[in-house]
Amino acid sequence: MSIFRSLKGVLAGGGEETGTEEEQGRVESVRNALIYGDIEARWNAIRAAGELGDAFIDPLIHALQDEHWIIRRGAAQTLAAIGAPAVPPLIEMLGCEDDSVRREVLRAFVAIGEPAVDPLIRALSRDSAAIRQGAAQILGQMGVDRAVRPLIEALRDPDPGVRREAALALKQAGHPDAVGPLVTLLGDESGYVRIAAAEALCSLGTVAIDPLVAALAHPQPELRQRAGLALVSIGSPALDSLLAALGHEDPLIRQGAAGVLGRIGDSRAVQALIRLLGDRERKVRQEAVRALAALGYPSIPSLVTAFREGDVIVRNCAMEALWLIGGPAIRPLIEVLDDPSGEVRQRTALLLGEMGDPSATEALARVLTDPVPAVRREAFEALEKIRKNQQASGNQAKAGNSQETGRERAAEGKKKGGAW
């Protein structure tokens, strides 16, 4: 007998139903098979129950907890086919702790569709956190517009699991009204709720950009940081808003926008960040320095220009950024040693000494004959720093080799069984 054969023929003897008593007997046989039968009988009973209707909802609900996945799956499909009458008991099953059961309940609800939406929305207010959580998850899968507002309300649920599922549901809904509440959720006490909120905001894309930029000035530092990370994840689409934010009156927004631009790594931000090196707020300037250093090679020409021509504050910031960039900036700075200005040559020699790269040695040696005494002095001190750095590196290498040799000797001594 096939496991997929319907009980309609098996229990009714292959003929038409002839009377109420016979029909009731058949119904009872199907019900008993659902609960007490072997796996084949249970499967056939599930198929027959779908044809016989609402009277079998309770046994089918019971079958959702069957040990065999094929029975659970069949019960869910049959309940979905029954439709609206199966919705209330299916909602109760959202409180089940067994994930395999909850998955089948979710499948049944999605298949039922529209008739289940309003009961699920009402379930967001149930006492059971598990039911609220399951209802939020299913409404997210359904993607129904009228569920958006109740899901936004669920972002304030006392249970973190419900808040997380509501955020993920709003991610799938993609509705702009959810942006503000999701930004607020970036400050949630629960880590996995914050992650879900960030994922949702990133998936919402451009509609989330301006609220996230505004959140860079939030009083809570952790929320500012997470808003920045969300903008980094959105990436280049946020570029124009972030560049505009560099001119915002709030220094926290200028600072945050600079940090995000550095992490996005788009070279189109270089000139705007260079202008920020002269910002009146020290922390904003520091963030611009770090951002330009993170951008690396594309920012070097503009930084070198700022280093040569800017005012004292801009020059110092450009110097720090070039120092942070390191190796790729050495060659352009060596060329600046030929600048007509003795002051520029002096500062360049100082910076090359601080960077300590041996590749600048030959160029600095030529500057030892510079007509300006201050330039010659800086060149000499720069060469001394490079020499000392090289000597220190050599000593560390020797010490490392000596330690390695010592370990090798100790190992050899152990092999020979003697002490040394």
Secondary structure, 3 states (H helix, E strand, C coil): CCCCCCHHHHHHCCCCCCCHHHHHHHHHHHHHHHHHCCHHHHHHHHHHHHHHCHHHHHHHHHHCCCCCHHHHHHHHHHHHHHCHHHHHHHHHHCCCCCHHHHHHHHHHHHHHCHHHHHHHHHHCCCCCHHHHHHHHHHHHHHCCHHHHHHHHHHCCCCCHHHHHHHHHHHHHHCCHHHHHHHHHHCCCCCHHHHHHHHHHHHHHHHHHHHHHHHHCCCCCHHHHHHHHHHHHHHCHHHHHHHHHHCCCCCHHHHHHHHHHHHHHCCHHHHHHHHHHCCCCCHHHHHHHHHHHHHHCHHHHHHHHHHHHHCCHHHHHHHHHHHHHHCHHHHHHHHHHCCCCCHHHHHHHHHHHHHHCCHHHHHHHHHHHHCCCHHHHHHHHHHHHHHHHHHHHHHHHHHHHHHHHHHHHHHHHHHHHCCCC
